Every structure is written in C-alpha cells, then in structure tokens.
C-alpha cells in the first residue's frame, strides 16, 4: 500500500490548526456562560439592578466569543468529509450519530435561547430571561457532551461491530458509545477545566479594572464569584485529571508512557515532576535496548515512592509499562491476559486485512465455504486490524517531547490556578491595595488557554499514529487528495482564522474598555 506521508502530515496539520483555533473560543463559552448565569441568578434572587448590570456586561463578552467560535466549529466538522473521507466511510455510522445529535438538539437549543438571552432584556419577565440564560448554558454544555462522546470513541472504540459486506463499522450499542468511562470522564475533565478558564478570565479582567480604578464595585463582586467558582472548578479538574490518568493507563498505555517519558516500566514507578529531554532522543523510547546516551538533560521526580504506579493502578507496587515494554509485549494486562508484542499485532493486523480481501473475493465468486473461512479469520484478528497498515513497531511510539512537555505544563498550571483562586479568596478586602497580585491575575489569562490547549496536545498527539485507537491509523484514514490542495487550504484557513481571532480580540478589548453600562 503506497501512502503519501506528506499528505497525511499536511491533513493532520490542517485539522490540528482548525481544532486549536476552535478551542480558543469553546472553553470560554462553557466557563463564562456558567458565571453569567450565576450572576443573573443573584440578580433574580436579590432583585438587584447591580447584579443585572454585572451579568449583562459579562454576557456581552460571552456573546462576542460565542459568535466567532461557531464559524471554526462548522469548518472543523466538514474536514471529516473532505480530508478524512476513508475515516468517515469506515466509522461514519457510529461517529456521525453524536455529531448529528449535537447539531439537531444541543446546537439548536443553545441558539434558540441565546436570542432570548441577548435580546430579551426588559422584554420578557425576569424569570423567563433567567431560564433562557441557563438553558443557553445547558445547551452549550450538551454540545460539548456529544462532541466529546465522538472524540472519546476515537480514543476507545466501543459498542460496534464490523460488517465485512459493507466494510464499515456499525453501532450495536448507543449506550456503550455515549456513556463509556472514557466519554464520561473526558466530558467532566474538559468542562471543569473550561469552568476554570472562564473563572481565570473574569478574575483577570476584574483585576484590570482594579488596576485602572474603574468599575471597582463590579470588579470586586465579579472577582469574588469567579474566584470561589474557579477554586471549586480547578479542584474538580484535578480530580477528573487523576481519573483520566488511570483510564489512559488501562486503555492507552503508550500515551501515558510518552507523557511521562517512560521507556522502561516496572513496579513502584516514580512520577516525573519536571524534566528536559535531549533533542533527538525520542528514538531512545522506541529502541529495543536502552541506548548508551541518557535521553534526559534534566529530570526531577516527585518525592513520593511509586507515585506513577499509584496514579495508573491505584497501588504503589502496580506495574506500569514503558514504551519499550509495550513494543516487546509479554507483560500482564489488567484483565489477566498477556500483552502481545508490536510485531505480533502488526502481523495479525495484516492477516485481518488479507482475510477481508479473501472474504470479498469469495463473496464475488459465490463460494460460501471460503467466505465462512475468511470471515472466521477476520473476526479472530480484527481487534488488530489497524496495526496491519503500519510498517514498523516504532510507528506506534507517539512524539514523546511534545506529549511530555504539554502534559507537565498542563499539570503545573492546574496547580497554579488552585493556588491563585485560594489566594484571592484568602486576601479578601486587602486585594484592592495589592497591585502585584492584580498584575499576576491579569497575566494569568493567557496561561489558562495555554493549559487548555496543552491538554488537547496530550490527548491527540499522545495517541498517534491512530485516528481511531488500535483500529485505524492516520495513513489509512486520509482522503485521496493532492498534497498541494491541502497545503493551499491550510494557509487559507490560517489566514481566515487569524483574522477572526484578531477581530474577536479587538471587539472584546473595546467592550472591556467600555465596561458595564451602568
């Protein structure tokens, strides 16, 4: 099978570009929306015009962000059909279901009530407007749910059977797809991290007003709400992140090994707190034997015995495989079976591909006995179907450096956000006189986006080379396009998204400069 690696790389780059631009807008929508609803609830409960004006100001920023985010999201979904048509054909019956529900139910719900939220002030009752605001937030969160269900299925395909007659995977259990442990935890982690980002945004802008000595009453009130909500959200993010580590250790051990820079596993494995990896040392993690050169320039472990083993297995003496262990196989899996080597999985995958070809040839010839023989072989080796498209065990090792650095940046910033929110709440009335703290909070705003984007780098780069974990690699999922066409649209999207981002930031800055109406 001839594969144009440059086409795969450019198609991946275009999807990554669109996804990362789109994710600039989504977490602020999810996080800021909840804070707007909380503030309007205070307005309703206290019949307070102050809280009404405050919630209306933050709702304006929410609306600006929401409008621009829709454009990038639509383009992102279209790319499954344009750049990844083999993927769409192979699993469209499953992957398309949550996306369709998201568009038909959740997106229409949030769009409908969004109109009341923005244009219904003083035109509908206070209770009706509050309900519209909460329903807008719920609709946006439901949209995130179905999108994350689709992504979680790519990370852990469940609830499906392969039909050799159509060469498609077909859904057999919607509940298994929608409520898999991967989907539930991914949703909780992403949403709570978005709440954290929204809280950092409100806290930062509020501190900007304190520095400028403008709208100080709104700033202090908003800051108290956002810091309290943000602290709860950041703690929940840490808890769901810990759960994610345990799930990934079971379902995607190679991702965990890359995130920790773990070549050789074992029991009582330490957790790396920070480190620098030698440039070009990634081959070390894919080598059959340890290299003579230390891949680490600097490494600092968490001073807790077996911390990574505890994270992955819940036990200090639990076994955690490294990249080389996963390629060699032979260790005991959580279900009690023995892990196959990468070479054996690749061989079985090639057997499955041949069995599928034999089945289709026998069907065309009308040979029912040969069809049954081929189908039996296909069903036996289909769990390794995707491995058959790989050329070498080394193809299974994801880029270690970006995965490792992104993971540790995300974790470090998550801890910093907890300290920031707790510190702001502890300072209380002393905060207006502490300009250094206000500057720190303001400068934290871009760090929230850095942590959020880093999380997606871990999730997506860490599972390479797969479009669907263990089932379909990128090289078999890509459309039959010319590399030049993908390059052209890449730079067109880069220009378009950059213009949209600049426009949104400009409009946001103007709205923040204008401040609350009253």
SULBELHU-V788792 format. One record per run of one state. SS is the DSSP state (H for helix, E for strand, L for the rest). FROM is the first residue (numbers start at 1). LEN is the number of residues. If there is no record, write none. Layout:
SS|FROM|LEN ; SS|FROM|LEN
//
This chain:
L|1|4 ; H|5|42 ; L|47|2 ; H|49|34 ; L|83|2 ; H|85|35 ; L|120|6 ; H|126|30 ; L|156|4 ; E|160|4 ; L|164|4 ; E|168|4 ; L|172|2 ; H|174|5 ; L|179|2 ; H|181|32 ; L|213|3 ; H|216|36 ; L|252|1 ; H|253|8 ; L|261|5 ; E|266|2 ; L|268|4 ; E|272|6 ; L|278|5 ; H|283|4 ; L|287|9 ; E|296|6 ; L|302|5 ; H|307|7 ; L|314|5 ; E|319|2 ; L|321|2 ; H|323|6 ; L|329|3 ; E|332|1 ; L|333|5 ; E|338|1 ; L|339|3 ; H|342|24 ; L|366|2 ; H|368|22 ; L|390|3 ; H|393|4 ; L|397|3 ; H|400|34 ; L|434|1 ; H|435|9 ; L|444|1 ; H|445|17 ; L|462|4 ; E|466|3 ; L|469|3 ; E|472|2 ; H|474|4 ; L|478|5 ; H|483|32 ; L|515|4
//
